[in-house]
Amino acid sequence: MLYPTKFLVERTLPTVTPSKGKGLIALTLLTGTCFIFAITRGLLTGNWWFFLFLGWNLFLAWFPLGVMLVLRDLRAAGVLGRGQRDRVFSWMMIGGWLLFMPNAPYIITDLFHLRVTDSDLVWFDTLMIFLGALAGLLAGLYSTLLAHRTLQTLTGTLPAWLLILVCQGLAGFGIYLGRYIRWNSWNIMTQPMILTRSLWTSLHDPLAQKVALTYGFGLATLYVAFYIYVNEQKSGGDE
């Protein structure tokens, strides 16, 4: 992690104990195994489409986690304090996280591709895509946990919970936009006006409402379960 030079002298960088690195190790293992499956499929069939789309989607799933890991380390190192500028920067980072966070659970919908996969390899593709979806989902839950902890310091406990649950609903809506309308997170910068009109239209689409509510509720439930598990591990001395 790179920090401004003056902080390297004046402050001590955060240390990561072995137990706190287990989450990233597990995610790396899942992601790497998914790539092994995708590469194997490409070598056996000559079809590298699965490798390309899973590779891209996994990169997008890891990106919001990277954003929150950077913010966590900057705050832990004391680079970001309690001043107004630091709080604004933290909110901007959380906004960037939210913009890309739906890409993490989005990989669950890649299971749709099993409808058109080769019947002889459907057993292989099912596990391959499931591994990618699991890696993306866990990356999203991990980044949400880090965002939640940051929000608690910025807003307090109850507002942080409300914001995080709202974010899960927005992620569900984002999954709809990505899977059915084929919008990407960066389109907010490249095509803001067209995206705004599409968002307004989608809000009145019954399918969009169903997908957003279903995935939003599911993601919220998964996060609460993940939060309970992590805190149980933490209270037991193994975070």
Short mmCIF file of the C-alpha atoms (twelve columns), coordinates in Angstrom:
data_MODEL
# 
_entry.id   MODEL 
# 
loop_
_atom_site.group_PDB 
_atom_site.id 
_atom_site.type_symbol 
_atom_site.label_atom_id 
_atom_site.label_alt_id 
_atom_site.label_comp_id 
_atom_site.label_asym_id 
_atom_site.label_seq_id 
_atom_site.Cartn_x 
_atom_site.Cartn_y 
_atom_site.Cartn_z 
_atom_site.pdbx_PDB_model_num 
ATOM 1   C CA . MET A 1   0.000   0.000   0.000   1 
ATOM 2   C CA . LEU A 2   1.357   3.419   -0.940  1 
ATOM 3   C CA . TYR A 3   1.025   6.387   1.403   1 
ATOM 4   C CA . PRO A 4   2.314   9.994   1.242   1 
ATOM 5   C CA . THR A 5   5.983   10.162  2.262   1 
ATOM 6   C CA . LYS A 6   5.432   12.482  5.219   1 
ATOM 7   C CA . PHE A 7   3.139   9.960   6.871   1 
ATOM 8   C CA . LEU A 8   5.722   7.199   6.534   1 
ATOM 9   C CA . VAL A 9   7.946   9.171   8.883   1 
ATOM 10  C CA . GLU A 10  5.399   10.534  11.320  1 
ATOM 11  C CA . ARG A 11  3.027   7.576   11.644  1 
ATOM 12  C CA . THR A 12  3.141   3.833   12.004  1 
ATOM 13  C CA . LEU A 13  1.464   1.886   9.236   1 
ATOM 14  C CA . PRO A 14  -1.233  -0.598  10.236  1 
ATOM 15  C CA . THR A 15  -0.116  -4.149  10.833  1 
ATOM 16  C CA . VAL A 16  -2.105  -7.138  9.660   1 
ATOM 17  C CA . THR A 17  -1.989  -10.198 11.865  1 
ATOM 18  C CA . PRO A 18  -2.145  -13.643 10.240  1 
ATOM 19  C CA . SER A 19  -5.743  -14.172 11.418  1 
ATOM 20  C CA . LYS A 20  -6.878  -10.910 9.816   1 
ATOM 21  C CA . GLY A 21  -5.401  -11.955 6.475   1 
ATOM 22  C CA . LYS A 22  -7.381  -15.187 6.281   1 
ATOM 23  C CA . GLY A 23  -10.307 -13.568 4.484   1 
ATOM 24  C CA . LEU A 24  -8.152  -12.338 1.606   1 
ATOM 25  C CA . ILE A 25  -6.353  -15.673 1.427   1 
ATOM 26  C CA . ALA A 26  -9.666  -17.513 1.149   1 
ATOM 27  C CA . LEU A 27  -10.896 -15.124 -1.553  1 
ATOM 28  C CA . THR A 28  -7.664  -15.487 -3.488  1 
ATOM 29  C CA . LEU A 29  -7.972  -19.284 -3.290  1 
ATOM 30  C CA . LEU A 30  -11.541 -19.232 -4.605  1 
ATOM 31  C CA . THR A 31  -10.675 -16.786 -7.378  1 
ATOM 32  C CA . GLY A 32  -7.588  -18.733 -8.397  1 
ATOM 33  C CA . THR A 33  -9.508  -22.016 -8.471  1 
ATOM 34  C CA . CYS A 34  -12.156 -20.452 -10.699 1 
ATOM 35  C CA . PHE A 35  -9.422  -19.324 -13.094 1 
ATOM 36  C CA . ILE A 36  -7.927  -22.829 -13.095 1 
ATOM 37  C CA . PHE A 37  -11.295 -24.227 -14.163 1 
ATOM 38  C CA . ALA A 38  -11.722 -21.550 -16.844 1 
ATOM 39  C CA . ILE A 39  -8.204  -22.098 -18.219 1 
ATOM 40  C CA . THR A 40  -8.724  -25.857 -18.244 1 
ATOM 41  C CA . ARG A 41  -11.945 -25.429 -20.186 1 
ATOM 42  C CA . GLY A 42  -10.220 -23.178 -22.679 1 
ATOM 43  C CA . LEU A 43  -7.377  -25.622 -23.219 1 
ATOM 44  C CA . LEU A 44  -9.724  -28.595 -23.652 1 
ATOM 45  C CA . THR A 45  -12.301 -26.956 -25.929 1 
ATOM 46  C CA . GLY A 46  -10.507 -23.994 -27.522 1 
ATOM 47  C CA . ASN A 47  -13.341 -21.781 -26.267 1 
ATOM 48  C CA . TRP A 48  -11.935 -18.976 -24.080 1 
ATOM 49  C CA . TRP A 49  -15.186 -17.053 -23.691 1 
ATOM 50  C CA . PHE A 50  -15.757 -18.284 -20.129 1 
ATOM 51  C CA . PHE A 51  -12.228 -17.309 -19.160 1 
ATOM 52  C CA . LEU A 52  -12.675 -13.799 -20.511 1 
ATOM 53  C CA . PHE A 53  -16.076 -13.043 -19.003 1 
ATOM 54  C CA . LEU A 54  -15.284 -14.638 -15.625 1 
ATOM 55  C CA . GLY A 55  -11.921 -12.879 -15.500 1 
ATOM 56  C CA . TRP A 56  -13.491 -9.489  -16.195 1 
ATOM 57  C CA . ASN A 57  -16.371 -10.016 -13.778 1 
ATOM 58  C CA . LEU A 58  -14.047 -11.181 -11.009 1 
ATOM 59  C CA . PHE A 59  -11.866 -8.107  -11.520 1 
ATOM 60  C CA . LEU A 60  -14.957 -5.923  -11.142 1 
ATOM 61  C CA . ALA A 61  -15.981 -7.908  -8.038  1 
ATOM 62  C CA . TRP A 62  -12.589 -7.332  -6.407  1 
ATOM 63  C CA . PHE A 63  -12.458 -3.634  -7.297  1 
ATOM 64  C CA . PRO A 64  -14.884 -2.336  -4.608  1 
ATOM 65  C CA . LEU A 65  -13.095 -4.487  -2.033  1 
ATOM 66  C CA . GLY A 66  -9.826  -2.856  -3.069  1 
ATOM 67  C CA . VAL A 67  -11.392 0.579   -2.599  1 
ATOM 68  C CA . MET A 68  -12.485 -0.262  0.934   1 
ATOM 69  C CA . LEU A 69  -9.160  -1.893  1.838   1 
ATOM 70  C CA . VAL A 70  -7.351  1.296   0.806   1 
ATOM 71  C CA . LEU A 71  -9.769  3.431   2.847   1 
ATOM 72  C CA . ARG A 72  -9.443  1.106   5.856   1 
ATOM 73  C CA . ASP A 73  -5.640  1.258   5.779   1 
ATOM 74  C CA . LEU A 74  -5.573  5.023   5.342   1 
ATOM 75  C CA . ARG A 75  -7.830  5.456   8.367   1 
ATOM 76  C CA . ALA A 76  -5.936  2.886   10.435  1 
ATOM 77  C CA . ALA A 77  -2.622  4.574   9.607   1 
ATOM 78  C CA . GLY A 78  -3.925  7.939   10.761  1 
ATOM 79  C CA . VAL A 79  -3.598  9.438   7.297   1 
ATOM 80  C CA . LEU A 80  -7.303  10.229  7.498   1 
ATOM 81  C CA . GLY A 81  -8.399  11.869  10.728  1 
ATOM 82  C CA . ARG A 82  -11.657 13.396  11.918  1 
ATOM 83  C CA . GLY A 83  -11.379 16.670  10.043  1 
ATOM 84  C CA . GLN A 84  -13.974 17.835  7.547   1 
ATOM 85  C CA . ARG A 85  -11.755 17.179  4.525   1 
ATOM 86  C CA . ASP A 86  -10.974 13.670  5.736   1 
ATOM 87  C CA . ARG A 87  -14.653 12.934  6.290   1 
ATOM 88  C CA . VAL A 88  -15.508 14.192  2.806   1 
ATOM 89  C CA . PHE A 89  -12.790 11.989  1.334   1 
ATOM 90  C CA . SER A 90  -14.123 8.990   3.261   1 
ATOM 91  C CA . TRP A 91  -17.636 9.648   1.951   1 
ATOM 92  C CA . MET A 92  -16.288 9.917   -1.596  1 
ATOM 93  C CA . MET A 93  -14.526 6.575   -1.232  1 
ATOM 94  C CA . ILE A 94  -17.712 4.992   0.085   1 
ATOM 95  C CA . GLY A 95  -19.572 6.474   -2.885  1 
ATOM 96  C CA . GLY A 96  -17.029 4.886   -5.232  1 
ATOM 97  C CA . TRP A 97  -17.448 1.599   -3.410  1 
ATOM 98  C CA . LEU A 98  -21.239 1.726   -3.789  1 
ATOM 99  C CA . LEU A 99  -20.947 2.528   -7.490  1 
ATOM 100 C CA . PHE A 100 -19.004 -0.675  -8.176  1 
ATOM 101 C CA . MET A 101 -20.272 -2.920  -5.369  1 
ATOM 102 C CA . PRO A 102 -23.177 -4.462  -7.380  1 
ATOM 103 C CA . ASN A 103 -20.544 -6.016  -9.648  1 
ATOM 104 C CA . ALA A 104 -19.606 -8.430  -6.845  1 
ATOM 105 C CA . PRO A 105 -22.949 -10.247 -6.350  1 
ATOM 106 C CA . TYR A 106 -23.726 -9.738  -10.053 1 
ATOM 107 C CA . ILE A 107 -21.670 -12.864 -10.853 1 
ATOM 108 C CA . ILE A 108 -24.507 -14.921 -9.348  1 
ATOM 109 C CA . THR A 109 -26.501 -14.113 -12.487 1 
ATOM 110 C CA . ASP A 110 -23.740 -15.601 -14.634 1 
ATOM 111 C CA . LEU A 111 -25.382 -18.911 -13.750 1 
ATOM 112 C CA . PHE A 112 -27.923 -17.877 -16.423 1 
ATOM 113 C CA . HIS A 113 -25.312 -18.926 -18.992 1 
ATOM 114 C CA . LEU A 114 -25.864 -22.560 -18.063 1 
ATOM 115 C CA . ARG A 115 -28.982 -22.422 -20.234 1 
ATOM 116 C CA . VAL A 116 -26.838 -22.205 -23.358 1 
ATOM 117 C CA . THR A 117 -23.725 -24.136 -22.335 1 
ATOM 118 C CA . ASP A 118 -22.714 -27.383 -24.017 1 
ATOM 119 C CA . SER A 119 -24.760 -30.226 -22.550 1 
ATOM 120 C CA . ASP A 120 -21.634 -32.395 -22.320 1 
ATOM 121 C CA . LEU A 121 -19.911 -29.821 -20.099 1 
ATOM 122 C CA . VAL A 122 -22.796 -28.472 -18.045 1 
ATOM 123 C CA . TRP A 123 -21.524 -30.394 -15.009 1 
ATOM 124 C CA . PHE A 124 -18.122 -28.693 -15.369 1 
ATOM 125 C CA . ASP A 125 -19.484 -25.222 -16.114 1 
ATOM 126 C CA . THR A 126 -21.865 -25.372 -13.145 1 
ATOM 127 C CA . LEU A 127 -19.019 -25.715 -10.644 1 
ATOM 128 C CA . MET A 128 -16.796 -23.241 -12.510 1 
ATOM 129 C CA . ILE A 129 -19.402 -20.474 -12.510 1 
ATOM 130 C CA . PHE A 130 -20.453 -21.300 -8.952  1 
ATOM 131 C CA . LEU A 131 -16.866 -20.798 -7.765  1 
ATOM 132 C CA . GLY A 132 -16.779 -17.418 -9.508  1 
ATOM 133 C CA . ALA A 133 -20.148 -16.430 -8.049  1 
ATOM 134 C CA . LEU A 134 -19.053 -17.491 -4.560  1 
ATOM 135 C CA . ALA A 135 -15.810 -15.521 -4.829  1 
ATOM 136 C CA . GLY A 136 -17.707 -12.447 -6.036  1 
ATOM 137 C CA . LEU A 137 -20.358 -12.752 -3.343  1 
ATOM 138 C CA . LEU A 138 -17.811 -13.085 -0.541  1 
ATOM 139 C CA . ALA A 139 -15.764 -10.184 -1.926  1 
ATOM 140 C CA . GLY A 140 -18.941 -8.107  -1.880  1 
ATOM 141 C CA . LEU A 141 -19.796 -9.142  1.692   1 
ATOM 142 C CA . TYR A 142 -16.257 -8.386  2.848   1 
ATOM 143 C CA . SER A 143 -16.240 -4.944  1.226   1 
ATOM 144 C CA . THR A 144 -19.699 -4.246  2.690   1 
ATOM 145 C CA . LEU A 145 -18.408 -5.110  6.157   1 
ATOM 146 C CA . LEU A 146 -15.534 -2.649  5.747   1 
ATOM 147 C CA . ALA A 147 -17.935 0.025   4.468   1 
ATOM 148 C CA . HIS A 148 -20.245 -0.669  7.411   1 
ATOM 149 C CA . ARG A 149 -17.429 -0.207  9.926   1 
ATOM 150 C CA . THR A 150 -16.435 3.065   8.297   1 
ATOM 151 C CA . LEU A 151 -20.017 4.313   8.280   1 
ATOM 152 C CA . GLN A 152 -20.336 3.538   11.976  1 
ATOM 153 C CA . THR A 153 -17.503 5.940   12.705  1 
ATOM 154 C CA . LEU A 154 -19.039 8.589   10.425  1 
ATOM 155 C CA . THR A 155 -22.727 8.353   11.337  1 
ATOM 156 C CA . GLY A 156 -23.220 6.123   14.373  1 
ATOM 157 C CA . THR A 157 -24.566 2.591   14.730  1 
ATOM 158 C CA . LEU A 158 -28.222 2.872   13.704  1 
ATOM 159 C CA . PRO A 159 -27.741 5.206   10.696  1 
ATOM 160 C CA . ALA A 160 -24.899 2.970   9.500   1 
ATOM 161 C CA . TRP A 161 -27.156 -0.091  9.565   1 
ATOM 162 C CA . LEU A 162 -29.900 1.757   7.703   1 
ATOM 163 C CA . LEU A 163 -27.455 2.958   5.048   1 
ATOM 164 C CA . ILE A 164 -25.940 -0.500  4.587   1 
ATOM 165 C CA . LEU A 165 -29.347 -2.136  4.164   1 
ATOM 166 C CA . VAL A 166 -30.346 0.547   1.652   1 
ATOM 167 C CA . CYS A 167 -27.094 -0.183  -0.201  1 
ATOM 168 C CA . GLN A 168 -28.135 -3.830  -0.526  1 
ATOM 169 C CA . GLY A 169 -31.385 -2.730  -2.153  1 
ATOM 170 C CA . LEU A 170 -29.462 -0.464  -4.510  1 
ATOM 171 C CA . ALA A 171 -27.147 -3.372  -5.322  1 
ATOM 172 C CA . GLY A 172 -30.191 -5.434  -6.266  1 
ATOM 173 C CA . PHE A 173 -31.298 -2.665  -8.607  1 
ATOM 174 C CA . GLY A 174 -27.763 -2.441  -9.977  1 
ATOM 175 C CA . ILE A 175 -27.841 -6.167  -10.758 1 
ATOM 176 C CA . TYR A 176 -30.988 -5.609  -12.801 1 
ATOM 177 C CA . LEU A 177 -29.363 -2.737  -14.705 1 
ATOM 178 C CA . GLY A 178 -26.305 -4.832  -15.476 1 
ATOM 179 C CA . ARG A 179 -28.005 -8.087  -16.415 1 
ATOM 180 C CA . TYR A 180 -31.101 -6.842  -18.275 1 
ATOM 181 C CA . ILE A 181 -30.294 -3.301  -19.460 1 
ATOM 182 C CA . ARG A 182 -26.566 -4.025  -19.835 1 
ATOM 183 C CA . TRP A 183 -25.385 -0.841  -18.139 1 
ATOM 184 C CA . ASN A 184 -21.944 -0.733  -16.524 1 
ATOM 185 C CA . SER A 185 -20.781 1.178   -13.438 1 
ATOM 186 C CA . TRP A 186 -18.580 3.543   -15.451 1 
ATOM 187 C CA . ASN A 187 -21.489 4.615   -17.676 1 
ATOM 188 C CA . ILE A 188 -22.361 7.162   -15.002 1 
ATOM 189 C CA . MET A 189 -19.298 9.075   -16.255 1 
ATOM 190 C CA . THR A 190 -19.401 8.201   -19.965 1 
ATOM 191 C CA . GLN A 191 -23.172 8.458   -20.629 1 
ATOM 192 C CA . PRO A 192 -24.705 10.228  -17.614 1 
ATOM 193 C CA . MET A 193 -27.780 11.686  -19.358 1 
ATOM 194 C CA . ILE A 194 -28.785 8.482   -21.153 1 
ATOM 195 C CA . LEU A 195 -28.184 6.501   -17.970 1 
ATOM 196 C CA . THR A 196 -30.338 8.901   -15.943 1 
ATOM 197 C CA . ARG A 197 -33.258 8.481   -18.343 1 
ATOM 198 C CA . SER A 198 -32.795 4.718   -18.290 1 
ATOM 199 C CA . LEU A 199 -32.789 4.713   -14.486 1 
ATOM 200 C CA . TRP A 200 -36.047 6.662   -14.382 1 
ATOM 201 C CA . THR A 201 -37.676 4.296   -16.861 1 
ATOM 202 C CA . SER A 202 -36.399 1.230   -15.010 1 
ATOM 203 C CA . LEU A 203 -37.859 2.447   -11.723 1 
ATOM 204 C CA . HIS A 204 -41.318 1.951   -13.277 1 
ATOM 205 C CA . ASP A 205 -40.495 -1.443  -14.776 1 
ATOM 206 C CA . PRO A 206 -42.226 -4.293  -12.861 1 
ATOM 207 C CA . LEU A 207 -39.334 -6.657  -13.612 1 
ATOM 208 C CA . ALA A 208 -36.828 -4.147  -12.260 1 
ATOM 209 C CA . GLN A 209 -38.870 -3.813  -9.075  1 
ATOM 210 C CA . LYS A 210 -39.053 -7.589  -8.637  1 
ATOM 211 C CA . VAL A 211 -35.338 -8.118  -9.264  1 
ATOM 212 C CA . ALA A 212 -34.313 -5.222  -7.006  1 
ATOM 213 C CA . LEU A 213 -36.553 -6.359  -4.141  1 
ATOM 214 C CA . THR A 214 -35.617 -10.030 -4.469  1 
ATOM 215 C CA . TYR A 215 -31.877 -9.560  -4.781  1 
ATOM 216 C CA . GLY A 216 -31.855 -6.665  -2.326  1 
ATOM 217 C CA . PHE A 217 -33.623 -8.742  0.326   1 
ATOM 218 C CA . GLY A 218 -31.388 -11.733 -0.357  1 
ATOM 219 C CA . LEU A 219 -28.202 -9.668  -0.168  1 
ATOM 220 C CA . ALA A 220 -29.354 -7.943  3.011   1 
ATOM 221 C CA . THR A 221 -30.057 -11.309 4.638   1 
ATOM 222 C CA . LEU A 222 -26.688 -12.672 3.519   1 
ATOM 223 C CA . TYR A 223 -24.910 -9.625  4.905   1 
ATOM 224 C CA . VAL A 224 -26.644 -9.840  8.290   1 
ATOM 225 C CA . ALA A 225 -25.691 -13.536 8.516   1 
ATOM 226 C CA . PHE A 226 -22.111 -12.687 7.469   1 
ATOM 227 C CA . TYR A 227 -21.952 -9.874  10.025  1 
ATOM 228 C CA . ILE A 228 -23.155 -12.166 12.819  1 
ATOM 229 C CA . TYR A 229 -20.617 -14.831 11.853  1 
ATOM 230 C CA . VAL A 230 -17.684 -12.396 11.691  1 
ATOM 231 C CA . ASN A 231 -18.526 -10.834 15.029  1 
ATOM 232 C CA . GLU A 232 -18.949 -14.262 16.613  1 
ATOM 233 C CA . GLN A 233 -15.469 -15.170 15.351  1 
ATOM 234 C CA . LYS A 234 -14.123 -11.862 16.610  1 
ATOM 235 C CA . SER A 235 -15.553 -12.370 20.092  1 
ATOM 236 C CA . GLY A 236 -13.966 -15.821 20.083  1 
ATOM 237 C CA . GLY A 237 -10.563 -14.269 19.418  1 
ATOM 238 C CA . ASP A 238 -10.256 -15.231 15.739  1 
ATOM 239 C CA . GLU A 239 -11.407 -12.467 13.400  1 
# 
